[in-house]
């Protein structure tokens, strides 16, 4: 399934960007990147968009969960990723836009799952599945209220969060395109079934007609009796 290449590209791009921001050291490969200090911010477009390094122990876009929920969240992400892969196989004959939307969601889910599952061990601060997600994309031109809280900027996020969001929006827009293809499959199956039924019935009719042609008439029977 070629759409899985899109998922793989998102995972690689997401992880490279996170390692560049957080920093990484792999001595036997000769790799050493200092990264950014925690909460350090670099301006990209003035004060409107910045690269700000934070770590999120919870869900996407800075949504926090309790310490006891981290394992559940990590395992849920793993199960969801497997579920999306299975569903992608089932809809492999659907339109590309639908499969691409699912690939975006899958890539984003796996990207953040790697953080939660392995970053704690890799950086030596938490056991398996208890890692923190690296966020760094900071849009600072929002000012809004949500659930009684005032936000002076949009929650800091990452490429994986963006991929999931775009994939969900695309799927909501284009999910109806699945229905026509299902209908066409049903029509095709009905046509095949009707053709098969006709093919089965046709020999019976031809056999009956053949019997009618070969059966002797009453006149022929009388002539035979007289002879």
C-alpha positions in Angstrom: 0.0 0.0 0.0 1.8 3.1 -1.3 -0.1 5.5 1.1 2.0 3.9 4.0 5.0 5.8 2.5 3.2 9.0 3.5 2.9 7.7 7.1 6.6 6.7 7.1 7.7 10.1 5.8 5.6 11.8 8.5 7.2 9.7 11.3 10.7 10.3 10.0 10.2 14.1 9.6 8.5 14.3 13.0 11.3 12.4 14.8 14.1 14.3 13.1 12.5 17.6 14.1 12.1 16.5 17.7 15.6 15.3 18.0 17.0 18.5 16.6 14.9 20.5 19.1 15.5 18.3 22.2 19.1 17.4 21.2 20.6 13.9 20.9 23.9 12.2 21.5 24.9 8.9 20.0 28.7 8.5 20.5 29.2 5.3 18.6 27.6 7.0 15.5 29.5 10.2 16.1 26.2 12.1 16.4 25.9 14.9 18.9 23.3 17.7 18.7 22.9 20.1 21.6 19.4 21.0 20.9 17.5 23.8 22.7 17.1 24.5 26.4 13.7 23.8 27.9 11.3 26.7 27.3 13.8 28.3 25.0 12.1 30.1 22.1 13.4 31.1 18.6 11.4 33.6 16.6 10.5 32.5 13.0 7.9 35.1 12.1 8.4 37.8 14.7 6.3 37.2 17.8 3.5 35.5 15.8 5.2 32.1 15.1 8.1 30.7 17.1 10.0 27.5 17.8 9.5 26.9 21.6 10.8 23.7 23.2 8.5 22.1 25.7 7.6 18.6 26.7 4.0 17.3 27.1 3.3 14.4 29.4 -0.2 14.1 28.1 -2.1 14.3 24.9 -1.8 16.4 21.8 -1.8 20.2 21.9 -0.7 20.3 25.5 -3.7 18.5 26.9 -2.5 17.0 30.2 -3.4 13.7 31.8 -2.7 12.3 35.2 0.5 10.3 35.9 -1.6 7.1 36.3 -3.2 7.6 32.8 0.1 7.7 30.9 0.4 4.0 30.5 -3.2 3.7 29.3 -2.7 6.6 26.8 0.4 5.0 25.4 -1.3 1.6 25.0 -4.3 3.2 23.5 -2.1 5.0 21.0 -0.5 1.6 20.1 -3.9 -0.1 19.7 -5.3 2.8 17.6 -2.2 2.7 15.3 -2.7 -1.1 14.8 -6.4 -0.5 14.2 -5.7 2.1 11.5 -3.3 -0.2 9.7 -5.9 -3.0 9.6 -8.6 -0.5 8.4 -6.2 0.8 5.7 -5.9 -2.7 4.4 -9.7 -3.2 4.4 -10.2 0.1 2.4 -7.3 -0.5 0.1 -9.6 -0.2 -2.9 -11.2 3.0 -1.8 -10.3 6.5 -3.3 -6.8 7.7 -2.7 -7.9 10.8 -0.7 -9.6 8.6 1.9 -6.6 6.3 2.2 -4.2 9.3 2.3 -6.3 10.9 5.2 -5.9 7.7 7.2 -2.2 7.6 6.4 -1.8 11.1 7.8 -3.6 10.1 11.0 -1.5 6.9 11.3 1.8 8.8 10.8 1.0 11.3 13.5 -0.2 8.7 15.9 3.0 6.6 15.5 5.2 9.8 15.7 3.8 10.7 19.2 3.7 7.0 20.2 7.5 6.8 19.8 7.9 9.7 22.2 5.7 8.1 24.8 7.0 4.6 24.4 10.8 5.2 24.1 11.9 8.7 24.9 11.8 8.0 28.7 14.2 5.1 28.2 16.3 6.8 25.6 16.9 10.0 27.6 16.9 8.1 30.9 14.1 9.8 32.8 11.2 7.3 32.7 10.3 3.7 32.1 8.8 2.2 28.9 5.5 3.9 27.8 6.0 6.8 30.3 7.9 9.2 28.1 7.0 12.8 27.3 6.0 14.1 23.9 8.3 16.8 22.5 6.4 19.9 21.3 7.9 23.0 19.6 5.6 24.7 17.1 4.3 27.8 18.8 1.6 30.0 17.1 1.4 33.1 19.3 -1.3 35.1 17.4 -4.3 33.4 19.0 -6.2 34.9 22.0 -9.3 32.9 23.0 -11.2 31.3 25.8 -12.0 27.6 26.1 -13.8 25.8 29.0 -13.4 28.8 31.2 -9.7 29.2 30.6 -8.1 32.1 28.8 -5.4 31.2 26.3 -3.0 34.0 25.1 -1.5 31.7 22.5 -2.4 28.4 20.8 -1.1 25.4 22.6 2.4 24.4 21.5 2.3 21.3 19.2 4.4 19.3 16.8 4.4 17.8 13.3 2.6 14.6 14.4 -0.2 16.7 16.0 -0.6 18.6 12.7 -0.7 15.4 10.7 -3.4 13.9 12.8 -5.5 17.1 12.7 -5.2 17.5 8.9 -6.0 13.8 8.4 -9.1 14.0 10.6 -10.4 17.1 8.8 -9.8 15.6 5.4 -11.5 12.4 6.4 -14.6 14.3 7.7 -14.8 16.1 4.3 -14.2 13.1 2.0 -15.6 10.2 4.0 -18.8 10.2 1.9 -16.8 9.2 -1.1 -16.7 5.7 0.4 -20.4 5.2 -0.1 -20.6 5.4 -4.0 -17.8 2.8 -4.3 -19.7 0.5 -1.9 -22.8 0.9 -4.0 -20.9 0.1 -7.2 -19.5 -3.0 -5.6 -23.0 -4.1 -4.6 -24.3 -3.5 -8.1 -21.4 -5.4 -9.7 -22.0 -8.3 -7.4 -25.8 -8.3 -8.2 -25.0 -8.2 -11.9 -22.6 -11.2 -11.6 -25.2 -13.1 -9.6 -27.9 -12.4 -12.2 -25.6 -13.5 -15.0 -24.7 -16.7 -13.1 -28.4 -17.5 -12.5 -29.2 -16.9 -16.2 -26.3 -19.1 -17.2 -27.7 -21.9 -14.9 -31.2 -21.6 -16.2 -30.4 -21.5 -20.0 -29.2 -25.1 -20.4 -32.5 -26.3 -18.8 -34.5 -24.5 -21.4 -32.4 -25.7 -24.3 -32.7 -29.3 -23.0 -36.5 -29.0 -22.9 -36.6 -27.6 -26.4 -34.3 -30.4 -27.6 -36.6 -33.0 -26.1 -39.6 -31.4 -27.8 -37.8 -31.6 -31.2 -36.8 -35.3 -30.8 -40.1 -36.6 -29.3 -42.3 -38.4 -31.9 -45.7 -36.9 -32.8 -49.0 -38.8 -32.3 -49.3 -39.2 -36.1 -46.0 -40.9 -36.4 -47.0 -43.3 -33.6 -50.2 -44.3 -35.5 -48.3 -44.9 -38.7 -45.9 -47.1 -36.9 -48.7 -49.1 -35.4 -50.4 -49.6 -38.8 -47.2 -50.8 -40.3 
